[in-house]
Amino acid sequence: MSLLFSSAAAYSSARGQRQALARVSCCHGSWRSERAPHLPSAATSRVQPRAARLPWRMGTDAPPRSAEPAPDWDGHQTLPRSHKSPSFPPDGPESTSDERTRVLALANENEPERALALCTTLYQRGVAVDTHAYTSILNAYRHRGDADGVVHVLGVMAARGVPASDVTALLAFRALRDARRADAVVRAVQLIESSGGTIGLRGWSNALSCLAERIRSLPASHPDLDTYTKAGWTVLARMQRMRQHRKPNAYVFNSWMAMYASRGDWDGAMAVFGAMVAGARVCPDVVSYNILFECLARRFARTRVPAERDACRKLEAALVESMRLHGIEPDARTLSAQLRLVEHDLHAVRAIERRALWYGVRLDSFYVNALIDAYARIGEPAVAATVLERLAVHHDQCQAAAAQGRFSAETAACPTALPPITAYALNGVLKACARTGDAERAWKLVQGMEERFGIQPDAISFTCAITAAGKAYATTLARHLYEQARERLSDKANVRLATAAILAEHEDPEPAIRVFERLLRDAEKLPSAGASLSGSSASGSMDLRVPVQALVRVCGRARAPARAREIILAVKRRRLCFIDLTYYQSFMKGVQESQERRRKQGIRDLTPLSPLSAPSLYLLKLECTALGDTPKIGNYGSSWTIR
C-alpha cells in the first residue's frame, strides 16, 4: 500500500512539473527552440508536415494551425482534416517550406491541378515533396469524383519514387469504389506496388468491395464478368505477396466471399473460404460463416430438386460442426439463415429456438421474421401467431412499466431486448394462415393490425387473407376483403390481389370475370401499363397471364369448358397476353380440385366431366395449342365483357 501511495505521489509531482512547464512556455514564448533547437516544439509539429518543420523564433507570428492526424484501426495515420489556408505576401512564398505548405493549401482549396503543377515545379528544382502532399491532392480529386485524376496522382508518385502510404491507398480505392471504376483497381494496385508503398487492410477491403459491387451489377451472361472475377483473385494474390509483416484478417475476405454468396455461387464462396483458411491461415469469424449460410439458403430456395436440397442440409451440418471446432458462437443472422433451410420439420425449428436460448443470442427482426416464415412453411399458423403474441405482450408490458415509472434492470432493457413488430412479421403470420386456410385468424389479424400494432395492412396482407378465405371456401369473406382492399389501397391495379380474388371464387366464373374487368379498367389508367411480352418468364406488375390462368381455373372448377374457351378467344382477340398449353392445364387442375371437393363432401362422381362437354374440351385444347397474336402494350380495349 505504501508503494502505491508513493507511486501516486510521484505521478502527481511529475504532473505538476508538466503543468508548470506548460505555463512557462505559454508566458515566455517558445523556450524550447532557444535551448534545444534540434527538438521541434509541440505547436510546430501540428502545423506543417515533417519535412517542413523549422524552429520558430520569438517575436514571429504563430504558424497556421491544422488538425493532427489520428491513427486508424490499422495503427497508421488517417488523412488530416482540412485546415485554413495560410496567407502569403503578394510576392509569393519566401522559402521551400512555404512552397510545400502552398501545395497543401491548394489541395485543401479543391484545386488539385494547380497543386500538382506546383509539385512538378518543385520536383524539377530538386525539392522533395512528401507523401502527405500527394495524399492531399489525391483526396481533392476524390471529393471531386475524378477517378482518372486519382490514378494519375498514383502514377506520378510511382514515377517520382514517392511511396504511397496506407491512407493514400485507402483514399484511392474509396474513390474508385464511389466512381464505380472497377476497371482501374488492378492498375492502382500495380502503381502503389511500383512506388514502394503499402496497402492497409481497409485498403484491400475497399478494393475487393469495388470489384464485388461491379460484379453484382452485371448479369450472368455479361462478357466482362470473368475479367472482373480474375481481377479480384489477382488482388487477393497481390495482397498475399505485399502484406509483409501485416497479416490479413477475415474482414478482407468477407467482402469478396459475399459477392459469390449474393449470386448463389457456393463453389466460388468456398474457394474464397479455402484461400482464407488454408492459404492465408486466417481464422474465420461469425460473419464469414453467416455469408456461407446465406449462400446455402439462397441455393436451397432456388432449387426444387430433392437431392440438391438434401445436399444443402448436409453442408449446413458441416458448417455447424466447423463453427464448433473454431469456437465461434452463432448469432441471430446465423440462426436466421438456418431457419430458411428448414422445410416440413417442426423439430428442427424447435431445436434452433433452443439453440438461441442456449447461446443467449440477442434477437433481431431478421431472426423473428425467419422464425415466423419457418412456421408458415411448415403450416403452423397457431405457433406463428404465438410468436407474434409474445412480442406484442412483451412490448405492452414495457410500455406500461415506462408509463407508470416502474424502471428496473429488466424493464429498462425491455425496449431493446426484443425487436419491434413490423409489417413483415404480421404478413408472415398471414402467409401461414393462407397456407393452411385459416380464414378466421387471418380476418382477425387484418382487422387488428392498425388498432393494436399501428400498422396499416398492405397489398400482401390482403392477398394472404383473401387466399386463406378462398381455401376455406369463405367466398363472401373473400369478396368483402377485396372490396376493403380497393377502398384502402392506392394500388388498385394489383395483379396478385386480383388473382387471389379470382381464385377465391368457387364454381362461379361470373364474379371472377367482373374482378378481371375491373383490373383491366384500373390498368388502363396507369401511365406505363402494358402486358409482358415474355411467355416463359413473365415478371411484370401488369403480367396478365396469371389472372387469365386463374379465370380458366375457376371455369374448370365449374366444369364449364365452353366458358373457358370464350375467355381464351376474348384474350386472343384483345391480344392481352400469349396463350399456350398451360391454360388448358389450369383448366384441368380446376376440374381436379372440384372432384376432390366432391369426394370430401361424400359425392360419388366417377367422371370428372360430362360426356356432352367433350367437344368443348377438345376445342379449348385446340385454342390453347394454336399460336396467338402478339400482345399489345398498354391497350386493353374499352370493353372486355364476354357475351
Secondary structure by P-SEA (a helix, b strand, c coil): caaaaaaaaaaaaaaaaaaaaaaaaacccccccccccccccaaaaaccccccbbbbcccccccbbbbcccccccccccccccccbbbbcccccccaaaaaaaaaaaaaaccaaaaaaaaaaaaaacccccaaaaaaaaaaaaaaccaaaaaaaaaaaaaacccccaaaaaaaaaaaaaaccccaaaaaaaaaaaacccccaaaaaaaaaaaaaaaaaccccccaaaaaaaaaaaaaaaaaaaccccccccccaaaaaaaaaaaccaaaaaaaaaaaaccccccccaaaaaaaaaaaaaaaaacccaaaaaaaaaaaaaaaaaaaaacccccaaaaaaaaaaccccaaaaaaaaaaaaaacccccaaaaaaaaaaaaaaccaaaaaaaaaaaaaaaaaaaaaaaaccccccccccccccccccaaaaaaaaaaaaaacaaaaaaaaaaaccccccccccaaaaaaaaaaaaaacaaaaaaaaaaaaaacccccccaaaaaaaaaaccccaaaaaaaaaaaaaaaaaccccccccccccccccccaaaaaaaaaaaaaaaccaaaaaaaaaaaaaaccccccaaaaaaaaaaaaaaaaaaaaacccccccccccaaaaaaaaaaaaacccccccccccccccccc
